[in-house]
Amino acid sequence: MTILKPTLAAFFMSAAFGAIAAPVTYTIDPTHTTASYSVNHLGLSLQQGTFSEVSGRLIVDEAAGTGKVEVVVPTATLNSHFAKRDEHLKGADFFDVARYPEMRYIADKVVFRQGKPERVEGQLMLKGVTRPLTLAVTRAARLANPMSGVETWGVNAEGRLKRSEFGMSKYLPGVGDEVTLAIALEAPKAQ
C-alpha cells in the first residue's frame, strides 16, 4: 500500500498539472478590439486610420510558453475619418476591398519572456500577398474581466510593414512606404 500511494499521488498531480498546461482558446471580442495603422504623409504628419471590425482567436499555453493567433479584419471597415479619403483607400490604388475583402494575420509562434508574451511571429495576408510580420507585444494581461468574471486576455501589439510589398505603391515616396499596424484586443476564454 505504501508503494501505491506515491504512484496515485503522482498520477493526480500529473493530471492536475496537465490540465493547467493544456492550451486554452480565447475568442476575440469585436466590441473591444481594433486594428489601426499609421503612415507618413508628405513628411508632415503620421496619418492614422482604424478598422472597426476585427474577429479571431488566441490559443495560449502559458505553462509551455507558446501560443497561436488568428486575426481577421474586413478591409471595408476602414475609417480614416474623412469619407472621400476612405473611398480612395478602399479602391484599387490601395486596399481594393471589392477584390480583397479581408486581411488576415496568422501566427503559430508567440514568444514568451518571464511568463508574458513578448512578440508574435506570423504571416500577414493582404491583397492576395502573404508576407512575414512580427508584432511586438507592448502590453499584455490575463485576468478575470471585472464586468463578466470571464478569464480574458488583453493585448496591445504592433509591427511595421512595407505597403509596396502588398501591391500598394501608389504615391510613393510622398505617402510613406513603412506602415505601422497596431492591434488592441480583448479575448475572453471560449465557452
C-alpha positions in Angstrom: 0.0 0.0 0.0 2.8 2.5 0.7 4.2 1.9 -2.9 0.7 2.6 -4.3 0.2 5.9 -2.5 3.1 7.8 -4.2 2.0 6.4 -7.6 -1.5 7.6 -7.1 -0.3 11.0 -5.9 1.9 11.3 -8.9 -1.0 10.4 -11.2 -3.3 13.0 -9.7 -0.5 15.6 -9.7 0.3 14.9 -13.4 -3.4 15.1 -14.2 -3.8 18.4 -12.4 -0.7 19.9 -14.0 -1.7 18.5 -17.4 -4.9 20.4 -17.1 -3.0 23.6 -16.3 -0.6 23.1 -19.2 -3.3 22.5 -21.8 -3.7 25.1 -24.5 -6.7 27.4 -23.8 -8.7 29.1 -26.6 -9.8 32.7 -26.3 -12.2 34.3 -28.8 -11.6 37.9 -29.8 -14.3 40.3 -28.5 -15.1 42.5 -31.5 -16.6 45.2 -29.3 -13.3 45.7 -27.5 -10.8 45.1 -30.4 -9.5 47.4 -33.1 -6.8 47.3 -35.7 -5.2 50.6 -36.7 -2.5 51.9 -39.0 -0.3 55.0 -39.2 1.7 56.2 -42.3 3.9 59.2 -43.0 2.1 61.7 -45.2 4.4 64.0 -47.2 6.9 64.2 -44.4 4.4 66.4 -42.5 2.5 64.1 -40.2 1.6 60.5 -39.3 -1.9 59.9 -40.7 -3.9 57.3 -38.9 -6.9 55.1 -39.5 -8.8 52.2 -37.9 -10.6 49.1 -38.9 -13.8 48.9 -36.9 -14.4 45.1 -37.2 -11.9 42.5 -36.0 -12.5 38.8 -35.2 -10.4 35.8 -34.5 -8.9 33.8 -31.6 -5.9 33.2 -29.4 -4.7 29.8 -28.3 -2.4 30.1 -25.3 -0.4 27.5 -23.4 1.1 29.6 -20.6 2.9 26.6 -19.0 4.7 25.8 -22.3 5.2 29.5 -23.1 3.5 29.0 -26.5 0.6 30.4 -28.4 -1.2 30.8 -31.7 -3.1 33.8 -33.1 -5.6 34.4 -35.9 -6.9 37.9 -36.6 -9.4 38.6 -39.4 -10.1 42.2 -40.5 -12.7 43.1 -43.1 -11.0 45.8 -45.1 -14.2 47.6 -45.9 -14.4 48.7 -42.3 -11.5 51.1 -42.8 -12.1 54.5 -41.3 -9.6 57.4 -41.9 -12.1 59.9 -40.5 -12.6 61.6 -43.9 -15.2 60.0 -46.3 -13.5 60.9 -49.6 -10.2 59.5 -48.4 -11.9 56.4 -47.2 -13.4 55.9 -50.6 -9.9 56.3 -52.2 -8.2 54.0 -49.7 -10.9 51.3 -50.3 -10.3 51.5 -54.1 -7.9 49.8 -56.4 -5.0 52.1 -55.6 -4.8 50.8 -52.0 -6.9 48.1 -50.3 -9.1 47.2 -53.3 -11.8 45.9 -50.9 -14.1 44.7 -53.8 -11.5 42.1 -54.8 -9.8 41.6 -51.4 -12.5 41.9 -48.7 -10.3 41.0 -45.7 -6.8 40.9 -44.4 -5.6 38.1 -42.1 -2.8 37.7 -39.6 -2.0 34.1 -38.7 0.8 33.3 -36.2 1.9 29.9 -35.0 4.6 31.3 -32.7 4.1 33.5 -29.7 7.4 34.1 -27.8 7.1 34.5 -24.1 9.6 36.2 -21.7 9.3 35.8 -18.0 5.8 34.4 -18.4 4.4 37.1 -20.6 4.0 37.3 -24.4 6.8 39.4 -25.8 6.3 39.1 -29.6 4.2 37.3 -32.1 5.7 35.9 -35.3 3.3 35.3 -38.1 2.1 36.0 -41.7 0.1 38.9 -42.9 -2.2 38.1 -45.8 -3.3 41.3 -47.7 -4.4 41.8 -51.3 -3.5 38.3 -52.3 0.1 38.6 -50.9 1.4 36.8 -47.8 4.5 38.2 -46.0 6.1 37.6 -42.6 5.2 40.1 -39.9 6.4 40.2 -36.3 4.3 42.1 -33.8 5.9 43.4 -30.7 3.6 43.0 -27.7 3.6 46.3 -25.9 1.1 45.3 -23.2 -0.4 42.0 -22.1 -2.6 41.0 -19.2 -4.7 38.0 -18.4 -7.3 38.3 -15.6 -11.0 37.8 -14.8 -12.9 40.6 -16.6 -14.3 42.7 -13.8 -17.6 43.1 -15.6 -18.2 39.5 -16.7 -16.0 37.4 -14.4 -14.7 35.6 -17.5 -10.9 35.0 -17.8 -9.8 37.4 -20.5 -6.5 38.3 -22.3 -5.9 41.9 -23.2 -3.1 42.5 -25.7 -1.7 45.5 -27.5 0.8 44.7 -30.2 2.3 46.5 -33.2 4.5 45.8 -36.2 5.9 47.5 -39.3 5.4 46.5 -42.9 6.1 48.0 -46.3 2.9 48.6 -48.2 4.7 48.3 -51.5 5.3 44.6 -50.7 1.5 44.2 -50.8 0.9 45.9 -54.1 0.2 49.4 -52.6 2.9 51.5 -54.2 0.7 54.4 -55.3 2.0 57.9 -54.3 5.4 56.6 -53.1 7.5 58.2 -51.7 5.2 61.1 -50.7 3.0 58.8 -48.8 5.4 56.6 -46.9 6.2 53.0 -47.6 6.5 52.0 -44.0 3.2 51.4 -42.2 2.8 50.7 -38.6 0.0 48.2 -37.9 -1.4 48.1 -34.3 -3.9 45.7 -32.8 -5.6 46.3 -29.4 -7.6 43.3 -28.4 -9.5 41.7 -25.6 -10.3 38.0 -25.9 -12.4 36.1 -23.3 -11.9 32.4 -22.7 -14.1 30.5 -25.2 -17.1 29.0 -23.5 
